[in-house]
Amino acid sequence: MVILSDKKLAYETEMDDVIVGFSEDNEPIWLEILNVSGGFLPRLNHIVKRAIATEVSVV
């Protein structure tokens, strides 16, 4: 879980493997990442590798 703010939780929404908690003014206040080792980290690794490859090819 990543806490972004100490505001009071109004509602939460699940987006794929991430649950986002929002305040009354629709500000994200926390993120709960589900299935970290099986889903989130492999996708993050792919995104980072693709970004690095793009950066190297631009230079």
MDTraj code that builds the backbone (N, CA, C; nanometers):
import mdtraj as md
import numpy as np

residues = "MET VAL ILE LEU SER ASP LYS LYS LEU ALA TYR GLU THR GLU MET ASP ASP VAL ILE VAL GLY PHE SER GLU ASP ASN GLU PRO ILE TRP LEU GLU ILE LEU ASN VAL SER GLY GLY PHE LEU PRO ARG LEU ASN HIS ILE VAL LYS ARG ALA ILE ALA THR GLU VAL SER VAL VAL".split()
xyz = np.array([
    [0.0848, -0.1174, 0.0000],
    [0.0000, 0.0000, 0.0000],
    [0.0895, 0.1239, 0.0000],
    [0.0522, 0.2206, -0.0815],
    [0.1233, 0.3474, -0.0893],
    [0.0257, 0.4560, -0.0447],
    [0.0595, 0.5256, 0.0630],
    [-0.0264, 0.6313, 0.1156],
    [0.0192, 0.7648, 0.0573],
    [-0.0734, 0.8357, -0.0040],
    [-0.0430, 0.9625, -0.0703],
    [-0.0893, 1.0837, 0.0085],
    [-0.1869, 1.0657, 0.0970],
    [-0.2449, 1.1773, 0.1702],
    [-0.3087, 1.1257, 0.2983],
    [-0.3260, 1.2138, 0.3949],
    [-0.3920, 1.1739, 0.5198],
    [-0.5392, 1.2164, 0.5221],
    [-0.5922, 1.2545, 0.4046],
    [-0.7339, 1.2915, 0.3963],
    [-0.8220, 1.1697, 0.4228],
    [-0.9463, 1.1945, 0.4580],
    [-1.0426, 1.0898, 0.4879],
    [-1.0894, 1.0215, 0.3588],
    [-1.1007, 0.8896, 0.3644],
    [-1.1458, 0.8114, 0.2498],
    [-1.2948, 0.8332, 0.2244],
    [-1.3295, 0.8649, 0.0993],
    [-1.4699, 0.8803, 0.0599],
    [-1.5174, 0.7579, -0.0185],
    [-1.4313, 0.7097, -0.1083],
    [-1.4663, 0.5912, -0.1871],
    [-1.3394, 0.5309, -0.2455],
    [-1.3514, 0.4103, -0.2974],
    [-1.2372, 0.3451, -0.3608],
    [-1.2815, 0.2793, -0.4910],
    [-1.1856, 0.2664, -0.5821],
    [-1.2120, 0.2083, -0.7129],
    [-1.1018, 0.1092, -0.7451],
    [-1.1406, -0.0067, -0.7986],
    [-1.0420, -0.1064, -0.8391],
    [-1.0180, -0.0937, -0.9890],
    [-0.8900, -0.0847, -1.0250],
    [-0.8490, -0.0753, -1.1642],
    [-0.7452, -0.1837, -1.1870],
    [-0.7829, -0.2889, -1.2559],
    [-0.6961, -0.4056, -1.2741],
    [-0.6497, -0.4555, -1.1385],
    [-0.5198, -0.4534, -1.1138],
    [-0.4637, -0.5035, -0.9877],
    [-0.4308, -0.3905, -0.8905],
    [-0.4961, -0.2770, -0.9035],
    [-0.4708, -0.1640, -0.8147],
    [-0.6050, -0.1123, -0.7619],
    [-0.6125, -0.0953, -0.6307],
    [-0.7285, -0.0320, -0.5694],
    [-0.6848, 0.1085, -0.5291],
    [-0.7602, 0.2080, -0.5743],
    [-0.7272, 0.3470, -0.5455],
    [-0.8331, 0.4028, -0.4519],
    [-0.7879, 0.4600, -0.3397],
    [-0.8778, 0.5276, -0.2470],
    [-0.8794, 0.6761, -0.2759],
    [-0.9994, 0.7348, -0.2765],
    [-1.0152, 0.8768, -0.3097],
    [-1.0789, 0.9529, -0.1941],
    [-1.0441, 1.0786, -0.1828],
    [-1.1057, 1.1679, -0.0845],
    [-1.2359, 1.2228, -0.1417],
    [-1.3070, 1.3015, -0.0615],
    [-1.4329, 1.3616, -0.1065],
    [-1.4133, 1.4549, -0.2256],
    [-1.2942, 1.5152, -0.2377],
    [-1.2671, 1.6046, -0.3505],
    [-1.1980, 1.5321, -0.4666],
    [-1.2155, 1.3990, -0.4704],
    [-1.1660, 1.3132, -0.5792],
    [-1.0140, 1.3085, -0.5917],
    [-0.9442, 1.3378, -0.4850],
    [-0.7983, 1.3280, -0.4846],
    [-0.7590, 1.1861, -0.4442],
    [-0.6691, 1.1203, -0.5196],
    [-0.6231, 0.9880, -0.4779],
    [-0.5459, 1.0005, -0.3461],
    [-0.5819, 0.9193, -0.2481],
    [-0.5166, 0.9281, -0.1176],
    [-0.4351, 0.8042, -0.0836],
    [-0.4632, 0.6919, -0.1502],
    [-0.3787, 0.5742, -0.1343],
    [-0.3965, 0.4787, -0.2507],
    [-0.2955, 0.3949, -0.2701],
    [-0.2967, 0.2911, -0.3725],
    [-0.2669, 0.1582, -0.3043],
    [-0.3454, 0.0584, -0.3331],
    [-0.3172, -0.0763, -0.2855],
    [-0.2920, -0.1619, -0.4086],
    [-0.1707, -0.2135, -0.4202],
    [-0.1324, -0.2911, -0.5378],
    [-0.1509, -0.4390, -0.5050],
    [-0.2383, -0.5047, -0.5812],
    [-0.2680, -0.6459, -0.5630],
    [-0.1826, -0.7296, -0.6578],
    [-0.1582, -0.8544, -0.6218],
    [-0.0866, -0.9485, -0.7089],
    [0.0463, -0.8889, -0.7568],
    [0.1222, -0.8354, -0.6637],
    [0.2466, -0.7644, -0.6978],
    [0.3440, -0.8536, -0.7733],
    [0.3759, -0.9692, -0.7201],
    [0.4787, -1.0529, -0.7832],
    [0.4299, -1.1190, -0.9116],
    [0.3022, -1.1505, -0.9205],
    [0.2518, -1.2213, -1.0373],
    [0.2010, -1.1325, -1.1489],
    [0.1671, -1.0094, -1.1193],
    [0.1082, -0.9246, -1.2219],
    [0.1741, -0.7890, -1.2343],
    [0.1788, -0.7159, -1.1236],
    [0.2255, -0.5773, -1.1275],
    [0.3742, -0.5663, -1.1616],
    [0.4598, -0.6393, -1.0910],
    [0.6046, -0.6263, -1.1146],
    [0.6466, -0.6695, -1.2548],
    [0.5958, -0.7807, -1.3090],
    [0.6330, -0.8136, -1.4466],
    [0.5904, -0.7064, -1.5473],
    [0.4708, -0.6480, -1.5296],
    [0.4275, -0.5408, -1.6201],
    [0.5154, -0.4174, -1.6046],
    [0.5487, -0.3819, -1.4797],
    [0.6354, -0.2669, -1.4548],
    [0.7727, -0.2898, -1.5162],
    [0.8264, -0.4091, -1.5027],
    [0.9556, -0.4434, -1.5605],
    [0.9521, -0.4269, -1.7123],
    [0.8458, -0.4724, -1.7759],
    [0.8308, -0.4591, -1.9210],
    [0.8263, -0.3120, -1.9623],
    [0.7521, -0.2323, -1.8898],
    [0.7399, -0.0891, -1.9203],
    [0.8748, -0.0193, -1.9076],
    [0.9483, -0.0503, -1.8009],
    [1.0793, 0.0124, -1.7792],
    [1.1771, -0.0279, -1.8894],
    [1.1798, -0.1558, -1.9241],
    [1.2702, -0.2009, -2.0304],
    [1.2368, -0.1338, -2.1632],
    [1.1069, -0.1199, -2.1921],
    [1.0656, -0.0551, -2.3167],
    [1.1051, 0.0924, -2.3159],
    [1.0903, 0.1590, -2.2008],
    [1.1281, 0.3004, -2.1898],
    [1.2785, 0.3183, -2.2075],
    [1.3564, 0.2278, -2.1501],
    [1.5021, 0.2363, -2.1637],
    [1.5419, 0.2136, -2.3088],
    [1.4810, 0.1159, -2.3742],
    [1.5126, 0.0879, -2.5148],
    [1.4767, 0.2073, -2.6027],
    [1.3659, 0.2725, -2.5750],
    [1.3249, 0.3897, -2.6511],
    [1.4219, 0.5044, -2.6303],
    [1.4639, 0.5242, -2.5060],
    [1.5580, 0.6310, -2.4747],
    [1.6918, 0.6079, -2.5439],
    [1.7401, 0.4852, -2.5442],
    [1.8687, 0.4532, -2.6072],
    [1.8602, 0.4716, -2.7579],
    [1.7474, 0.4333, -2.8192],
    [1.7359, 0.4464, -2.9642],
    [1.7204, 0.5914, -3.0093],
    [1.6739, 0.6798, -2.9201],
    [1.6565, 0.8208, -2.9534],
    [1.7908, 0.8922, -2.9520],
    [1.8802, 0.8493, -2.8652],
    [2.0097, 0.9174, -2.8473],
    [2.1000, 0.8954, -2.9638],
])
top = md.Topology()
chain = top.add_chain()
for i, resn in enumerate(residues, 1):
    res = top.add_residue(resn, chain, resSeq=i)
    for name in ("N", "CA", "C"):
        top.add_atom(name, md.element.get_by_symbol(name[0]), res)
traj = md.Trajectory(xyz[None], top)
